[in-house]
Amino acid sequence: MKREWENSLKENRQTVDAEEIANVISMMSGIPVQRMAQAERNQVAGMKEDLQSKVIAQDPARKTSQGYF
């Protein structure tokens, strides 16, 4: 019985992407996906200023990391 179940899992495997996960979380939490995405953008947008206030005397390193944000 266990072997049959494992075989059926292998045959019916489905991949899940970030959008599907966000939709499920949105459905379960009642928070619209757009609002979650906006909150994430706001958090990333604030990283530059946060790094500038915490990293002292590391301008070349900070400038290099800005390309990632």
N, CA, C and O atoms as a DFTB+ gen file, in Angstrom:
276 C
 N C O
     1  1       0.820      -1.188       0.000
     2  2       0.000       0.000       0.000
     3  2       0.872       1.263       0.000
     4  3       0.615       2.203      -0.752
     5  1       1.900       1.271       0.849
     6  2       2.795       2.428       0.906
     7  2       3.509       2.605      -0.429
     8  3       3.661       3.728      -0.910
     9  1       3.938       1.520      -1.016
    10  2       4.661       1.587      -2.291
    11  2       3.764       2.154      -3.387
    12  3       4.217       2.942      -4.218
    13  1       2.491       1.755      -3.389
    14  2       1.548       2.283      -4.381
    15  2       1.381       3.785      -4.207
    16  3       1.335       4.536      -5.182
    17  1       1.292       4.209      -2.956
    18  2       1.145       5.631      -2.669
    19  2       2.362       6.410      -3.139
    20  3       2.224       7.474      -3.743
    21  1       3.570       5.881      -2.863
    22  2       4.798       6.549      -3.292
    23  2       4.882       6.616      -4.810
    24  3       5.303       7.632      -5.363
    25  1       4.488       5.546      -5.487
    26  2       4.498       5.554      -6.954
    27  2       3.510       6.576      -7.509
    28  3       3.808       7.262      -8.486
    29  1       2.338       6.678      -6.890
    30  2       1.357       7.653      -7.377
    31  2       1.865       9.080      -7.154
    32  3       1.573       9.969      -7.954
    33  1       2.615       9.305      -6.083
    34  2       3.200      10.625      -5.858
    35  2       4.194      10.980      -6.953
    36  3       4.204      12.105      -7.454
    37  1       5.025      10.017      -7.320
    38  2       6.020      10.264      -8.362
    39  2       5.360      10.555      -9.705
    40  3       5.817      11.420     -10.452
    41  1       4.291       9.834     -10.008
    42  2       3.618       9.996     -11.298
    43  2       2.813      11.294     -11.376
    44  3       2.685      11.881     -12.451
    45  1       2.280      11.736     -10.262
    46  2       1.387      12.895     -10.248
    47  2       2.030      14.140      -9.639
    48  3       1.326      15.040      -9.180
    49  1       3.340      14.196      -9.635
    50  2       4.046      15.332      -9.029
    51  2       3.760      16.610      -9.814
    52  3       3.818      16.632     -11.043
    53  1       3.451      17.668      -9.075
    54  2       3.185      18.976      -9.674
    55  2       4.120      19.999      -9.059
    56  3       4.385      19.967      -7.857
    57  1       4.617      20.903      -9.883
    58  2       5.470      21.960      -9.351
    59  2       4.594      23.146      -8.967
    60  3       3.560      23.407      -9.583
    61  1       5.030      23.845      -7.949
    62  2       4.303      25.007      -7.446
    63  2       5.240      26.198      -7.525
    64  3       6.382      26.134      -7.070
    65  1       4.750      27.290      -8.109
    66  2       5.601      28.477      -8.211
    67  2       5.197      29.510      -7.163
    68  3       4.223      29.328      -6.432
    69  1       5.950      30.580      -7.107
    70  2       5.749      31.614      -6.085
    71  2       4.367      32.251      -6.194
    72  3       3.757      32.587      -5.179
    73  1       3.879      32.415      -7.398
    74  2       2.558      33.029      -7.583
    75  2       1.451      32.161      -6.979
    76  3       0.533      32.674      -6.340
    77  1       1.544      30.858      -7.181
    78  2       0.545      29.958      -6.605
    79  2       0.600      29.966      -5.076
    80  3      -0.434      29.932      -4.409
    81  1       1.804      30.012      -4.538
    82  2       1.956      30.073      -3.077
    83  2       1.349      31.367      -2.543
    84  3       0.641      31.360      -1.536
    85  1       1.630      32.472      -3.223
    86  2       1.077      33.767      -2.800
    87  2      -0.442      33.753      -2.851
    88  3      -1.095      34.316      -1.971
    89  1      -1.010      33.121      -3.861
    90  2      -2.467      33.046      -3.966
    91  2      -3.076      32.237      -2.824
    92  3      -4.120      32.606      -2.285
    93  1      -2.430      31.146      -2.459
    94  2      -2.933      30.322      -1.352
    95  2      -2.840      31.087      -0.037
    96  3      -3.779      31.076       0.759
    97  1      -1.711      31.748       0.190
    98  2      -1.547      32.531       1.420
    99  2      -2.586      33.647       1.466
   100  3      -3.176      33.916       2.513
   101  1      -2.802      34.285       0.335
   102  2      -3.794      35.354       0.259
   103  2      -5.182      34.821       0.584
   104  3      -5.936      35.445       1.331
   105  1      -5.514      33.669       0.022
   106  2      -6.824      33.075       0.253
   107  2      -6.997      32.712       1.732
   108  3      -8.062      32.940       2.305
   109  1      -5.964      32.156       2.342
   110  2      -6.067      31.712       3.733
   111  2      -6.040      32.885       4.720
   112  3      -6.707      32.847       5.754
   113  1      -5.264      33.930       4.392
   114  2      -5.121      35.049       5.325
   115  2      -6.148      36.155       5.100
   116  3      -6.417      36.956       5.995
   117  1      -6.714      36.189       3.902
   118  2      -7.649      37.261       3.581
   119  2      -6.963      38.541       3.153
   120  3      -7.631      39.547       2.914
   121  1      -5.628      38.526       3.050
   122  2      -4.875      39.707       2.618
   123  2      -4.664      39.603       1.112
   124  3      -4.117      38.605       0.644
   125  1      -5.080      40.602       0.345
   126  2      -4.897      40.548      -1.107
   127  2      -3.424      40.424      -1.489
   128  3      -2.553      40.985      -0.825
   129  1      -3.159      39.690      -2.555
   130  2      -1.787      39.466      -3.019
   131  2      -1.099      40.785      -3.319
   132  3       0.082      40.950      -3.015
   133  1      -1.815      41.719      -3.906
   134  2      -1.216      43.004      -4.260
   135  2      -0.712      43.724      -3.014
   136  3       0.340      44.363      -3.052
   137  1      -1.448      43.627      -1.917
   138  2      -1.021      44.295      -0.690
   139  2       0.235      43.643      -0.128
   140  3       1.121      44.331       0.379
   141  1       0.314      42.317      -0.217
   142  2       1.523      41.631       0.249
   143  2       2.721      42.029      -0.608
   144  3       3.807      42.273      -0.082
   145  1       2.529      42.094      -1.925
   146  2       3.617      42.458      -2.830
   147  2       4.077      43.892      -2.568
   148  3       5.277      44.169      -2.589
   149  1       3.144      44.795      -2.323
   150  2       3.496      46.186      -2.040
   151  2       4.305      46.286      -0.756
   152  3       5.274      47.042      -0.687
   153  1       3.912      45.528       0.261
   154  2       4.648      45.552       1.530
   155  2       6.079      45.057       1.327
   156  3       7.013      45.585       1.931
   157  1       6.246      44.050       0.482
   158  2       7.596      43.542       0.208
   159  2       8.422      44.578      -0.544
   160  3       9.602      44.761      -0.245
   161  1       7.819      45.257      -1.514
   162  2       8.536      46.307      -2.258
   163  2       8.960      47.429      -1.327
   164  3      10.070      47.948      -1.439
   165  1       8.078      47.805      -0.409
   166  2       8.403      48.868       0.543
   167  2       9.573      48.459       1.435
   168  3      10.437      49.278       1.751
   169  1       9.595      47.204       1.833
   170  2      10.679      46.713       2.691
   171  2      12.008      46.759       1.945
   172  3      13.015      47.200       2.498
   173  1      12.016      46.306       0.695
   174  2      13.251      46.312      -0.096
   175  2      13.685      47.741      -0.388
   176  3      14.880      48.039      -0.381
   177  1      12.735      48.623      -0.645
   178  2      13.068      50.020      -0.935
   179  2      13.767      50.672       0.246
   180  3      14.635      51.522       0.050
   181  1      13.414      50.300       1.452
   182  2      14.019      50.879       2.630
   183  2      15.380      50.296       2.986
   184  3      16.048      50.801       3.888
   185  1      15.797      49.253       2.300
   186  2      17.073      48.609       2.628
   187  2      18.263      49.520       2.367
   188  3      19.225      49.520       3.135
   189  1      18.205      50.294       1.294
   190  2      19.331      51.169       0.947
   191  2      19.598      52.157       2.080
   192  3      20.732      52.303       2.536
   193  1      18.553      52.825       2.523
   194  2      18.716      53.801       3.600
   195  2      19.142      53.117       4.899
   196  3      19.950      53.652       5.658
   197  1      18.602      51.959       5.138
   198  2      18.948      51.213       6.347
   199  2      20.431      50.836       6.334
   200  3      21.113      50.964       7.350
   201  1      20.926      50.372       5.188
   202  2      22.346      50.025       5.073
   203  2      23.229      51.257       5.246
   204  3      24.262      51.199       5.913
   205  1      22.818      52.370       4.644
   206  2      23.611      53.585       4.753
   207  2      23.726      54.047       6.196
   208  3      24.754      54.596       6.593
   209  1      22.693      53.833       6.974
   210  2      22.745      54.288       8.354
   211  2      23.549      53.348       9.244
   212  3      24.018      53.762      10.304
   213  1      23.716      52.094       8.837
   214  2      24.388      51.109       9.687
   215  2      25.819      50.793       9.262
   216  3      26.644      50.432      10.102
   217  1      26.122      50.923       7.979
   218  2      27.454      50.594       7.477
   219  2      28.286      51.869       7.486
   220  3      27.977      52.824       6.772
   221  1      29.333      51.883       8.288
   222  2      30.161      53.073       8.462
   223  2      31.496      52.877       7.755
   224  3      32.145      51.842       7.904
   225  1      31.894      53.876       6.990
   226  2      33.191      53.893       6.299
   227  2      33.354      52.725       5.327
   228  3      34.447      52.179       5.176
   229  1      32.269      52.353       4.679
   230  2      32.323      51.267       3.712
   231  2      31.627      51.673       2.416
   232  3      30.875      50.891       1.835
   233  1      31.881      52.891       1.970
   234  2      31.204      53.393       0.778
   235  2      31.403      52.516      -0.455
   236  3      30.425      52.246      -1.152
   237  1      32.638      52.050      -0.766
   238  2      32.777      51.197      -1.951
   239  2      31.938      49.920      -1.863
   240  3      31.338      49.506      -2.855
   241  1      31.895      49.306      -0.704
   242  2      31.103      48.086      -0.541
   243  2      29.617      48.395      -0.663
   244  3      28.869      47.632      -1.275
   245  1      29.193      49.502      -0.087
   246  2      27.790      49.883      -0.150
   247  2      27.381      50.179      -1.583
   248  3      26.304      49.770      -2.017
   249  1      28.234      50.889      -2.326
   250  2      27.922      51.213      -3.717
   251  2      27.839      49.947      -4.564
   252  3      27.007      49.860      -5.467
   253  1      28.691      48.971      -4.279
   254  2      28.654      47.710      -5.014
   255  2      27.354      46.979      -4.730
   256  3      26.749      46.420      -5.644
   257  1      26.921      46.974      -3.491
   258  2      25.705      46.244      -3.129
   259  2      24.450      46.933      -3.624
   260  3      23.405      46.287      -3.707
   261  1      24.503      48.226      -3.959
   262  2      23.327      48.927      -4.428
   263  2      22.793      48.331      -5.719
   264  3      21.589      48.382      -5.970
   265  1      23.663      47.770      -6.534
   266  2      23.214      47.145      -7.776
   267  2      22.314      45.958      -7.544
   268  3      21.549      45.576      -8.430
   269  1      22.392      45.372      -6.380
   270  2      21.562      44.203      -6.089
   271  2      20.175      44.594      -5.626
   272  3      19.256      43.778      -5.691
   273  1      19.997      45.822      -5.159
   274  2      18.704      46.264      -4.677
   275  2      18.067      47.132      -5.709
   276  3      16.955      47.619      -5.505
